[in-house]
Amino acid sequence: MDQAARQQLKEFARKNAANALSVANMLMGMASILSSLNGRHHAACWLVLIGYLLDLADGAVARQLNACSALGAKLDDFADFTTFGIATSLLLRTPDLFDNILCMCYVLSVFVRLCFFSSGRFWYRGLPCIYSSAILSSASLLSGGSMALLRVLAMAMIIFMIRQTFYPHDRVLESQAWKKVVYAGGVVMVFCSSFPPACVYYLLWSVSYVLFPTSLWSSKSRLPP
Protein backbone atom coordinates (compact mmCIF):
# COMPACT_ATOMS: atom_id res chain seq x y z
CA MET A 1 0.00 0.00 0.00
CA ASP A 2 1.48 3.35 -1.04
CA GLN A 3 1.67 6.41 1.19
CA ALA A 4 -1.31 8.16 -0.46
CA ALA A 5 -3.55 5.15 0.12
CA ARG A 6 -2.41 4.87 3.74
CA GLN A 7 -3.15 8.55 4.26
CA GLN A 8 -6.63 8.15 2.80
CA LEU A 9 -7.26 5.16 5.05
CA LYS A 10 -6.14 7.10 8.13
CA GLU A 11 -8.36 10.02 7.18
CA PHE A 12 -11.32 7.70 6.66
CA ALA A 13 -10.71 6.11 10.07
CA ARG A 14 -10.42 9.54 11.72
CA LYS A 15 -13.68 10.76 10.23
CA ASN A 16 -15.62 7.61 11.04
CA ALA A 17 -14.25 6.44 14.40
CA ALA A 18 -17.05 8.16 16.33
CA ASN A 19 -19.65 6.98 13.80
CA ALA A 20 -18.43 3.42 14.35
CA LEU A 21 -19.08 3.82 18.09
CA SER A 22 -22.59 5.11 17.37
CA VAL A 23 -23.26 2.16 15.09
CA ALA A 24 -21.91 -0.18 17.79
CA ASN A 25 -24.29 1.45 20.27
CA MET A 26 -27.17 0.86 17.86
CA LEU A 27 -26.14 -2.77 17.43
CA MET A 28 -26.15 -3.18 21.22
CA GLY A 29 -29.68 -1.81 21.25
CA MET A 30 -30.80 -4.15 18.48
CA ALA A 31 -29.21 -7.11 20.25
CA SER A 32 -30.93 -6.07 23.48
CA ILE A 33 -34.28 -5.94 21.68
CA LEU A 34 -33.77 -9.46 20.34
CA SER A 35 -32.66 -10.67 23.77
CA SER A 36 -35.80 -9.25 25.40
CA LEU A 37 -38.04 -10.83 22.77
CA ASN A 38 -36.33 -14.18 23.37
CA GLY A 39 -36.65 -13.96 27.15
CA ARG A 40 -32.95 -13.35 27.83
CA HIS A 41 -33.53 -10.58 30.33
CA HIS A 42 -30.05 -10.53 31.88
CA ALA A 43 -28.35 -10.17 28.50
CA ALA A 44 -30.82 -7.47 27.41
CA CYS A 45 -30.00 -5.33 30.45
CA TRP A 46 -26.25 -5.64 30.05
CA LEU A 47 -26.39 -4.82 26.35
CA VAL A 48 -28.14 -1.56 27.26
CA LEU A 49 -25.38 -0.80 29.78
CA ILE A 50 -22.70 -1.44 27.16
CA GLY A 51 -24.56 0.97 24.89
CA TYR A 52 -24.40 3.45 27.78
CA LEU A 53 -20.58 3.30 27.72
CA LEU A 54 -20.43 3.58 23.94
CA ASP A 55 -22.71 6.62 23.93
CA LEU A 56 -20.53 8.44 26.45
CA ALA A 57 -17.49 7.73 24.27
CA ASP A 58 -18.68 8.61 20.77
CA GLY A 59 -19.04 12.35 21.31
CA ALA A 60 -15.67 12.56 23.06
CA VAL A 61 -13.98 10.70 20.20
CA ALA A 62 -15.64 12.93 17.58
CA ARG A 63 -14.48 16.11 19.31
CA GLN A 64 -11.00 14.77 20.02
CA LEU A 65 -10.50 13.84 16.35
CA ASN A 66 -12.27 16.98 15.10
CA ALA A 67 -14.69 14.74 13.22
CA CYS A 68 -18.09 16.13 14.24
CA SER A 69 -20.61 15.98 11.39
CA ALA A 70 -24.32 16.12 10.62
CA LEU A 71 -24.20 12.41 9.79
CA GLY A 72 -22.62 11.65 13.16
CA ALA A 73 -25.32 13.61 14.98
CA LYS A 74 -28.06 11.69 13.16
CA LEU A 75 -26.39 8.35 13.84
CA ASP A 76 -26.10 9.25 17.52
CA ASP A 77 -29.80 10.11 17.72
CA PHE A 78 -30.83 6.90 15.94
CA ALA A 79 -28.57 4.86 18.22
CA ASP A 80 -29.93 6.58 21.34
CA PHE A 81 -33.52 6.00 20.29
CA THR A 82 -32.82 2.33 19.53
CA THR A 83 -30.89 1.51 22.70
CA PHE A 84 -32.28 3.93 25.27
CA GLY A 85 -35.78 4.14 23.83
CA ILE A 86 -37.01 0.91 22.24
CA ALA A 87 -34.59 -1.57 23.86
CA THR A 88 -35.03 -0.09 27.34
CA SER A 89 -38.81 0.06 27.03
CA LEU A 90 -38.91 -3.67 26.33
CA LEU A 91 -37.47 -4.30 29.78
CA LEU A 92 -40.91 -3.17 31.01
CA ARG A 93 -42.87 -5.39 28.64
CA THR A 94 -45.29 -8.03 29.95
CA PRO A 95 -48.63 -9.33 28.61
CA ASP A 96 -50.37 -6.83 30.93
CA LEU A 97 -52.09 -3.92 29.14
CA PHE A 98 -50.77 -1.35 31.61
CA ASP A 99 -47.18 -2.47 31.04
CA ASN A 100 -47.62 -2.23 27.27
CA ILE A 101 -48.99 1.29 27.62
CA LEU A 102 -46.05 2.14 29.91
CA CYS A 103 -43.66 0.83 27.25
CA MET A 104 -45.19 3.14 24.66
CA CYS A 105 -45.14 6.10 27.04
CA TYR A 106 -41.47 5.47 27.79
CA VAL A 107 -40.56 5.37 24.09
CA LEU A 108 -42.51 8.59 23.48
CA SER A 109 -40.77 10.32 26.40
CA VAL A 110 -37.35 9.38 24.94
CA PHE A 111 -38.52 10.76 21.58
CA VAL A 112 -39.54 14.04 23.26
CA ARG A 113 -36.25 14.12 25.16
CA LEU A 114 -34.22 13.76 21.96
CA CYS A 115 -36.27 16.49 20.25
CA PHE A 116 -35.23 18.90 23.02
CA PHE A 117 -31.70 17.51 23.27
CA SER A 118 -29.77 20.62 24.22
CA SER A 119 -30.48 24.13 25.40
CA GLY A 120 -26.93 25.28 24.82
CA ARG A 121 -23.34 24.16 24.58
CA PHE A 122 -22.98 22.87 28.13
CA TRP A 123 -26.53 22.10 29.25
CA TYR A 124 -29.33 19.66 28.42
CA ARG A 125 -33.07 20.11 28.79
CA GLY A 126 -34.54 17.06 30.47
CA LEU A 127 -32.71 14.10 31.96
CA PRO A 128 -30.48 12.44 29.32
CA CYS A 129 -32.15 9.17 28.40
CA ILE A 130 -28.93 7.16 28.85
CA TYR A 131 -29.15 7.70 32.62
CA SER A 132 -32.77 6.64 32.87
CA SER A 133 -31.88 3.52 30.87
CA ALA A 134 -28.92 2.75 33.12
CA ILE A 135 -31.11 3.11 36.21
CA LEU A 136 -33.82 0.82 34.83
CA SER A 137 -31.31 -1.79 33.59
CA SER A 138 -29.33 -1.85 36.84
CA ALA A 139 -32.43 -1.93 39.03
CA SER A 140 -33.90 -4.71 36.93
CA LEU A 141 -30.74 -6.81 37.29
CA LEU A 142 -30.52 -6.21 41.04
CA SER A 143 -34.21 -6.90 41.70
CA GLY A 144 -34.46 -9.95 39.48
CA GLY A 145 -36.78 -8.13 37.11
CA SER A 146 -39.29 -6.93 39.73
CA MET A 147 -42.04 -5.32 37.66
CA ALA A 148 -43.45 -3.38 40.63
CA LEU A 149 -40.10 -1.61 41.08
CA LEU A 150 -39.59 -1.10 37.35
CA ARG A 151 -43.03 0.46 36.91
CA VAL A 152 -42.35 3.03 39.63
CA LEU A 153 -38.88 3.83 38.31
CA ALA A 154 -40.08 4.06 34.71
CA MET A 155 -42.81 6.55 35.60
CA ALA A 156 -40.30 8.62 37.57
CA MET A 157 -37.80 8.56 34.68
CA ILE A 158 -40.51 9.62 32.21
CA ILE A 159 -41.22 12.67 34.36
CA PHE A 160 -37.51 13.51 34.66
CA MET A 161 -36.99 13.25 30.89
CA ILE A 162 -39.93 15.40 29.79
CA ARG A 163 -40.02 18.08 32.47
CA GLN A 164 -37.26 20.10 30.71
CA THR A 165 -35.18 20.88 33.79
CA PHE A 166 -31.58 21.85 33.04
CA TYR A 167 -28.90 19.16 33.39
CA PRO A 168 -25.18 19.64 32.80
CA HIS A 169 -23.45 18.20 29.76
CA ASP A 170 -21.69 15.05 30.97
CA ARG A 171 -18.40 15.05 29.04
CA VAL A 172 -17.01 12.29 31.20
CA LEU A 173 -13.97 11.55 29.03
CA GLU A 174 -13.14 15.23 28.55
CA SER A 175 -13.33 16.35 32.15
CA GLN A 176 -11.69 15.79 35.53
CA ALA A 177 -9.53 12.75 36.08
CA TRP A 178 -11.98 11.23 38.58
CA LYS A 179 -14.69 11.12 35.93
CA LYS A 180 -12.37 9.22 33.61
CA VAL A 181 -11.68 6.79 36.46
CA VAL A 182 -15.44 6.33 36.92
CA TYR A 183 -15.76 5.53 33.21
CA ALA A 184 -12.83 3.11 33.33
CA GLY A 185 -14.50 1.43 36.30
CA GLY A 186 -17.64 1.02 34.20
CA VAL A 187 -15.64 -0.70 31.47
CA VAL A 188 -14.10 -3.07 34.03
CA MET A 189 -17.54 -3.82 35.48
CA VAL A 190 -18.73 -5.12 32.10
CA PHE A 191 -16.40 -8.08 32.64
CA CYS A 192 -17.97 -8.66 36.08
CA SER A 193 -21.53 -8.75 34.78
CA SER A 194 -22.43 -11.86 36.76
CA PHE A 195 -21.79 -10.10 40.09
CA PRO A 196 -24.36 -7.81 41.80
CA PRO A 197 -21.70 -5.19 42.72
CA ALA A 198 -21.28 -4.47 39.01
CA CYS A 199 -24.96 -3.53 38.79
CA VAL A 200 -24.66 -1.43 41.96
CA TYR A 201 -21.77 0.46 40.35
CA TYR A 202 -23.86 1.51 37.33
CA LEU A 203 -26.86 2.29 39.52
CA LEU A 204 -24.86 4.60 41.80
CA TRP A 205 -23.19 6.25 38.80
CA SER A 206 -26.46 7.05 37.05
CA VAL A 207 -28.35 8.00 40.22
CA SER A 208 -25.55 10.40 41.20
CA TYR A 209 -26.13 12.28 37.95
CA VAL A 210 -29.87 12.45 38.57
CA LEU A 211 -29.62 13.57 42.23
CA PHE A 212 -26.46 15.72 42.16
CA PRO A 213 -26.10 16.93 38.56
CA THR A 214 -24.66 20.36 39.27
CA SER A 215 -22.44 19.58 42.25
CA LEU A 216 -20.87 16.46 40.72
CA TRP A 217 -21.22 16.57 36.95
CA SER A 218 -21.42 20.17 35.78
CA SER A 219 -18.76 22.02 33.82
CA LYS A 220 -17.45 25.44 34.80
CA SER A 221 -19.96 27.26 32.65
CA ARG A 222 -22.99 29.02 34.08
CA LEU A 223 -26.57 27.99 33.50
CA PRO A 224 -27.89 29.92 30.51
CA PRO A 225 -30.49 32.62 31.25
Disulfide bonds with the S-S distance in Angstrom:
none
